[in-house]
Amino acid sequence: MNLKKTLEGIIPADDLKHLISGFDVIGDIAVVIIAEGLETYEQLIGETILAVHKNVTTVLKRDGSYSGEYRTIPLTFIAGERKSETLCTEFGIRLLLDVEKVYFSIRSGHERKRIADLVRPGENVLVMFSGVAPYPLMISKYSKAAKITGIEINETAHTYGVKNLRLNKARNIELIHDDVTSAVDSSDQRYDRIVMPLPYRADAFLESAIRALLPGGTLHFYDFKCSCNFDKTTHLISSQAALLERTMTSSKIVLCGHSSPQLYRICVDAILS
């Protein structure tokens, strides 16, 4: 749907040029950004989306940015059914979630599938910041991992994750409601692969992750960086590994989205001896 084209002749051209056409659809909820100055048209925009997208029943607008310990975002109702809970499907996985109470990026689905495709049979996998369990469920469905452990501090997200395990009849996943550092450092469990999908603060948990990674294991470390600074993330992992008497034997930088035109979401796939 080209929202601008659909609203041509309805919203004045001088205002229409400020309209942000793109929006996310999570299950049956559309989440839009209303540019400053276009608040007068927000109900019209919402009703237009409902009219064109028959699978959408609710339209919410972003009313701020992702913030706080749980990386949630304030949302305001615009049109349709007043709700924030939805059920979405991603590569055959069903995920029940509340878009306002938990962090979930619909745009990371292909990245989650990429990670799942890398998991080798028999691996023991840890997913830090597991949220409503999209990574654990994707890995469970598309690999032959022996066991997947997810750790999430947000009680609401953890509760949804447990529901999603039942919804998808997953058998080889354990979800832990705890602080990542506390849970990892208090356990003697070691992992073949660790996923760290928290781009803003993952460096604070890097030491715990490296300690928990088996020799020859793979670390998937996410970060936000400008293209000129990608090497800084690789150096961060290598330096922390050296402090723990570990060596990064190989690394690969994967582009997996944007935060802004100049800021990329990247994943460093690093193998540590």
Disulfide bonds with the S-S distance in Angstrom:
none
